[in-house]
Amino acid sequence: MSPNDTFPGKPSSIPDQANLLHEFGEEARDHLDHIEPDLLALEKNPADLEKDVINRVFRAIHSIMGSAALVGLETLRDFSHLVESVLLRIRGGELAPTPERIDVLLGAVDKLRQLIQAGPSGGEVDLQRERESLIALQGRQARAATAVVPGVLAPSEEPVWPEREETVAPDLTLGRSVLVVEDNKIAARLLCQRIEAETNFTPVVAHSLAEARQALEDDRPRFFVSVLDLNLPDAPDGEVVDLAIAQRLPAIILTATFDEAVRARILSKRVVDYVVKGGLKDLDYVAHLLNRLESNQWVKVLVAEDTRGIRENLKRLLRLHRYQVVTAQDGEQALRLMEEHPDVRVVITDYNMPGVDGLQLTSRLRDRYSKDRLAIIGMSAEGTGTLSAKFLKSGANDFLPKPFLNEEFHCRVSQNVELLELIEKIQEASYRDFLTNLFNRRYFFAAGQERHGQAVASQRGLALGMIDIDHFKKVNDEHGHAVGDQALRHIAALLGSMFKGPALVARLGGEEFCVLVPDLDRQHALLRFNEVRKALEHSPVKAGDLSFGVTVSIGLAIFPGPSLDDMLRRADDLLYQAKARGRNRLVMET
């Protein structure tokens, strides 16, 4: 498949397991057939070891391990991982490819064949001896990963960060495609199915570094993010990550390699995340992460930290996940910035700052903003027990002790943002009409009275249109209530598309809708609502094979008057006149 190939449609994200296992078995056996001659030749003359040979063997085992995880063969995955660990050490020069070691690998290949043949019942294959031999070959535990920790550099080590303008607004020029670089065809297909089914992005597949480079040269702007495998035929050591970084393309790593040293090396390159192929749930996580990166563009985060290097590092981490970021060097500045940026959703604050410290900042913010409006995350390198309790009691949602892993930082921020979004959804459900998803009567009166008061105070225009479907009872009687409901949804969708921004569109009940539009003078109000009436007249309702037209009558009040209730009464009287004059017409007050 070329880099320009995409996966059209919205396929099911649940693969056919029997076909998947069959395809995996064919591909895995083919891998083993290709590398077995290499191992036999190497066993006879290990002195002739070439890098390409060991890379070829490594990629084959790596591919089997990744696919085994995705198709649910955990025993095969775990045993492949042991084989891969040995190959990693040989490839890195830590182990010499002696005939004895190659013989152990050949025995492991035989066991891999048995496991592939056994399929889901692979746990019945006796692996004890081969497992012990592979573990003994490694001689010691894998190297520990070096944590990538923001903001814990000693003062003498703190880097000099260049002055940069604050990046706040989202970039609306970003593309809608995801570059998937994966040489394993099963993994590529399953991942693309998940992306198509669960996101609004289009996957574009490259099976090698060369194909990925070509895709970026052809049209870099169309890509929003990349999902990269580390081991490719022409890039066995993660070189594709460097390509993505050079192109300023955010990179999510999806790999079967869970060697800690490799993971630490890749994370140090400032990738978005490092995901191990442990099963289909990990593809779901990648799809979720893509959605998160898209929605994060509209989430503003304020960082309050007095140490410049740490502040810039936190900003970099947040920008990596597409958040809008505002930074403050102390608590006082943070409070001022909150006034300038009332749409901040998350505040991350250090404890030890001059003037207003993190605890005081948290307390003062919580006096102004409830927990369902603003999430606060405290941080400190000083005592984690008592201080974390103080932060939480002062109103913080969360606390992070320093030092911490970058991945933990991202998880904490995401969880707090998602909790705010969940609360918003619950609140929104309480003021949305269940059938049309427009605002309901209760919300309309609450929000409408506020907007009416603003219009009166500023002496600006305000238009209120009462809209009623003509002969709606006839629609229900002739076609049934299900078709009547479809007509209501159709009209609601059209009203929602024609009135944006500050307009308030609601279903007051039955077939009656109401639209409140601020800053609309007499002439423009007449034109706007008449456009709506004509659009509805010429937009048929479709319900299955049935298609029919509907019309509406509109009463339009354009003077704010003493109250919203008074406006509604006048608009209702005008609506009655429109009905009396023959329907499918607009009557506006003079």
DAKA-V549105 format. One line per field, one symbol per residue. burial: I if it has 24 or more other C-alpha atoms within 12 Angstrom, else O. A space follows every 10 residues. Layout:
burial->???
This chain:
burial->OOIIOIIOOO OOIOIOOOOI IOIIIOIIIO IIOOIIOIII OIIOOIOOIO OOIIIIIIII IIIIIIIIII IIIIIIIIII IIIIIIIIII IOOOOIIOOO IIIIIIIIII IIIIIIIOII OIOOIOIOOI IOIIIOIIOO OOOOOOOIII IIOOOOOOOO OOOOOOOIOO OOOOOIIIII IIIIIIIIII IIIIIIIIII IIIIIIIIII IIIOIIOOOI OIIIIIIIII IIIIIIIIII IIIIIOOOII IIIIIIIIIO OIIIIIIIII IIIIIIIIII OIIIIIIIII IIIIIIIIII IIIIIIIIII IIIIIIIIII IIIIIIIIII IIIIIOIIOO IOIIIIIIII IIIOOIIIII IIIIIIOOIO IIIIIIIIII OOOOOOIIOI IIOIIIIIII IIOIIIIOII OIIIOIIIOI IOOOOOOOOO IIIOIIIIII IOIIIOIIIO IIOOIOOOOO IIIIIIIIII OIOOIOOOOO OOIIIIIIII IIIIIIOIIO OOIIIIIIOI IIIIIIIIII OIOOIIOIII OIIIIIIOOO IOOOOOOOII IIIIIIIIII IOOIOOIIII IIIIIIIIIO OOIIIIIIIO
